């Protein structure tokens, strides 16, 4: 199970992280025979798709993205219902995903053209870009719509067909995005399959798949890389990290504090490149801590559908437990809490407070060494203010 999501009677048990309620309609898991049929259709559709003129492919993709615009508000609401981010962030995610029909697609189109390099007066090198075939896209739950175009559209523009397996945590929003876009493309060019890691493994290992693009955890990335190695499949991975933010003595402390809070707490800290730890010069540590606490107080934790909420629930109880365990361990071995916000009294939601912690130690505290992926960024979402000497 990913994030504790269960599969019962071949249906994903998709729940709302703010209320714990089951989200309907339930999504059926793709069976092995169904996956084989999807891959066959993708393989069959690929030559004709690649044979289209590059500008024709881009035109079809642009039309598909345009057809999603009237659904933008509904799609944003579905993202919030499935993974818990506040509505303002869901709207931003959808807006950016649909905005890819603009200059970004033009850049991808230009990059796929035949390029000629003149080395000298007597020789010339020509680069011809050919599609690989079927590309598997395994998309994450933290940006269930936003990540799909980043992974899938370059492959489609290049003349590949794409099979998307979204996270079982957020199947409905990803499915809606892909299926609406697919309606503007030839049959078999863009398809969606659903399931857990077993289906993902089957998809990645299929000889019909020539390339895999995945955003997710480091552990899952290792498994995918291993599965691709035997066939030397092309592979793109965007995995986790423990990103530091460093504040030197001559920094603009107001901006540094504001950015620390914003980039720690956006999407409830569930971002691969979010701030996970903060190192501050000893000479400005006290002033920086006060500024961070002041900005942290502005972040209200509450129901993600309420416009006054800046921080919604975490995606699951599983992810919440990781944060709480790291925070408890840090406090047990010497960390100090500077601020902790209130959370909704409703016990059904996966609520994590905004916290500011200080005096953390790199050698003894898990929160400084293991990815948190929550509003417990090395001190629960905000800086651990450990001095650089």
Residue, then its C-alpha position, 0 to 999 in steps of 0.5 A: x500500500x502507498x500512503x496506506x491506500x487499500x485495494x478491496x475487491x479490485x477497487x481503490x479505496x480512495x479517501x478524503x484526507x480532511x474528512x476520512x470519507x470514501x471518495x466516489x466513484x471508486x476506481x477499478x484496478x487494471x488487470x494484467x490482461x487489460x494492461x496487455x491490451x493497453x500496451x498493444x493499443x499503444x504500440x499499434x497507435x505509435x507509428x501513425x502518431x509519429x508519422x504526423x507532422x510535428x506541428x500537427x501533433x502539437x496542434x492536437x495536444x494544444x486542443x486537448x489542453x484547451x478542452x480542459x479549461x472549462x473544467x479547471x475549477x472542477x479539476x482543482x476541487x477534485x485535487x483538493x478532495x483527493x490529496x488535501x491541498x488548499x484550493x488556492x494551491x489546487x487552482x494554481x496547479x491546474x492553471x500551470x498544467x493547462x498553461x503548458x499549451x503556451x510557450x513551453x509547448x513551443x519550446x518542446x516543438x522547437x527542440x524536436x526539429x531536425x538540428x544542423x550543426x556546422x562544425x567547419x567549412x568541410x563537414x556538417x553534423x545533423x541530429x535527427x530525433x526519432x521517437x522511442x515507441x511506448x513511454x510509461x509515465x508513473x506520476x505522483x500524488x503530491x501534484x496529481x495533475x501538474x506532474x503529468x504534462x511535465x512527464x507526458x507531453x514531451x514524449x507525446x510531442x516527440x511522437x511517442x505514445x504514453x501510458x500513465x499510471x497515476x498514484x493510487x492516492x489520487x486516481x480520479x484527478x489524474x484520470x480526468x486530466x488524461x482522459x479529457x486530453x486523450x479525447x483530442x488525440x488519436x485512439x491509443x496515443x494516451x491511456x491511463x491504467x490504475x493500480x499499486x506497485x504490482x501493476x507499476x512493476x508489470x508496466x515498467x518491466x513490459x518489453x513493449x515499454x521503451x522508456x519510463x518517466x517517474x516522479x516519486x520516492x527514492x526507494x521506488x526510484x531504485x526499484x524502477x531503475x533496477x527493472x529498467x537496467x536489464x533492457x537498458x530502457x531510457x529512464x527519467x527519475x525525479x526523486x526525494x531529497x533533504x534540501x537545505x536553505x542557508x542564511x548567511x550573516x549578510x542576508x536579507x533576513x526579512x526575505x529569508x524568513x518569508x521564503x523559508x516559511x513559504x517554501x517549507x509549508x507550500x502543499x503542506x511541505x509535500x514537495x520534493x524540492x521544498x526546504x527540509x532544513x535551514x542553517x543560519x549563521x550564529x550571529x543572526x540566529x536569534x533575529x532570524x528565529x523571531x522573523x520566522x515565527x512571525x511569518x509562521x503565525x500567518x499560516x492557518x491550518x484548516x479545511x482545505x476548501x475554506x479560503x482562510x486556510x493556508x495549510x490543509x491536511x497531510x495526504x494520509x495518516x501514514x505520512x502524518x505519522x512520519x512527521x510526528x515521529x521525526x518531531x518527537x525524536x528530535x524533541x526527545x534528544x534536545x531540540x527546542x520548540x519555538x512555535x506550534x500552531x493550533x489544528x482543527x479539533x476534527x480528529x478525522x483529518x490528517x492535521x499537522x500543526x505548523x511548528x518552528x524548532x531550533x537547536x537541532x543536531x545533525x549527528x543525532x536527529x533523524x529529522x535532519x537526515x531523513x526526508x520528512x515530506x511534510x510540514x515537519x521540515x527539519x523542525x516541522x516545516x520551518x527552520x531548525x536554525x542550527x548555526x554555521x560556524 
